[in-house]
Amino acid sequence: MPLNRRTFLRTATSIGAVVVGRALRADQDVSRRVVNAVPTPDQLRWQRQERALFLHFGVNTFSGREWGDGKEDPRSFAPTNLDARQWTRAAKAAGFKAVVLTAKHHDGFCLWPSETTAHSVKSSGWRNGDGDVVREFTDACRADGLGAGLYLSPWDRHEPRYGDSPRYNDFYEQQLTELLTRYGPLTEVWFDGANGEGPNGKRQQYDWPRVHATVRRLQPHALMFSDAGPDIRWMGNERGVAGDPNWCAMDPKAVPYPGADGPQIISALQHGIPSGTVWRPGEADVSIRPGWFWRESENEKVRSADNLEELYFSSVGRNANLLLNVPPSTSGTLHDRDVRALSEFGERMRALFENDLAAGATASASAPTDRAYRPALALDPDPDSYFMARGTDDAVELIVSFGRPVTFDVVSLQEAIARGQTVESHTVSAIINDTVRPIASGTTIGHRRLHRMEPVTAHGLSVTLRSSIGPVRLSRLSVHRHERA
């Protein structure tokens, strides 16, 4: 996240806080409630991507500041060897499926030659004033088969119209339209609720319904991220940590607008609301460095592969997508240390998950099933097939027999979220000869729930799934082991 929300995001109105409180209290007494919230096809594809890179790049890269004040000279933007393909190749090699670029940060400097302002790359000396970072970025994403996303900060510390709400909303709409119509299909359009003072000392009243309608009209398959959605929600922190429990469903009144703040709103963002009527999965953002923009002084502080694995398990492993910021340097390329950490992380994830030690196992269940939803379907790799028991039992046990002793230290569970999310809690037990020993437990599952443990050697697993709000549907159970030299 490019800002400290506790400092700059507005607090919720008292009415909004009451609405959130009522919604959260109501969900403390959920009882066999029908779950209606399900993902759109675009949301489902996005959740299955699991991780994306964030690229914070602009005049701050050259000033060494996290937030520019809008007074930066455009000529300060002077990358010596900008190579967007280097960004996307590094992302793809590490297993990331999409990349989001800061087309404009709070300083107002545009990485594309906007017709709305001279405060852009066209006033820099880069590419003799004829360059377009957004063009090179989106072309690189398509060349490497990655989704392209763009972040357009609503806060603009350079633009004099900021704070004159109708005029600035027209200005912002024009910038947004340029980005949505010039660069082909986008997979994500990233907003936040940043709302500090502009150069005239005034704050802005954003027209979010208009912004959302414009994205829907011009990029119907692009998902919109912000605190309040409407498609993807913030996880409530900048540490890459998802809540536990973490429901994809939300009450749209719980976070009424981007930038709303307060403990009840943060709780709603972190945990979701199981009876919510809209599907808003979470995205957990975090930077590979202490800051969001590149600084030479932080080259020795890049996260290790061990730490990136921790982030993966605390985000993707808790039913959220990971958005990892890796900022380009003043050369216009990702620093070698960042690329090395990404590469090591990607290789580690491939090695961990490429072999499913439960492949070839057999499965049975404690409750009757129809053939279309038989227990064996929880062991196949097809994300659209799933095990589902008949009846309305609150708890269903899935028993997996390996047929041999298997040693593992990771268990992965996935719900068939195309039909919604219903599992409220679960327990994983190892079957060792004739004994059953609990080895992991948790609350929600959603797209993916990962459990790590000390290596266990077992002949099978018993997985108990509990829900009072609908039938449980388990799409995938797999077990894995770290293999390290």
Buried (B, 14 or more C-beta within 10 A) or exposed (E): BBBEBEEBBBEBEEEBBEBBBBBBEEBEEBEEBEBEBBBEEBBBBBBBBBBBBBBBBBBBBBBEBBBBEBEBEBEBBBBEEBBBBBBBBBBBBBBBBBBBBBBBBBBBBBBBBBEBBEBBBBBBEBBEBEBBBBBBBBBBBBEBEBBBBBBBBBBBBBBBBBBBBEEBBBBBBEBBBBBBEBBEEBBBBBBBBBBBBBBEEBBBEBBBEEBBEBBBEBBEEBBBBBBBBBBBBBBBBBBBBBBBBBBBBBBBBBBBBBBBBBEBBBBBBBBBBBBBEBBBBBBBBBBBBEBBBBBEEBBEEBBEBEBBBBBBBBBBBBBBBBBBBBBBBBBBBBBEBBBBBBBBBBBBBEBBBEEBBBEEBEBEBBBEBEEEBBBBBBBEEEBEBBBBBEEEBEBBBBBBBBEEEBEBBBBBBBBBBBBBBBBBBBBBBBBBEEEBEEBBEBBBBBBBBBBBEEEBEBBBBBBBBBBBBBBBBBBBBBBBBEEEE
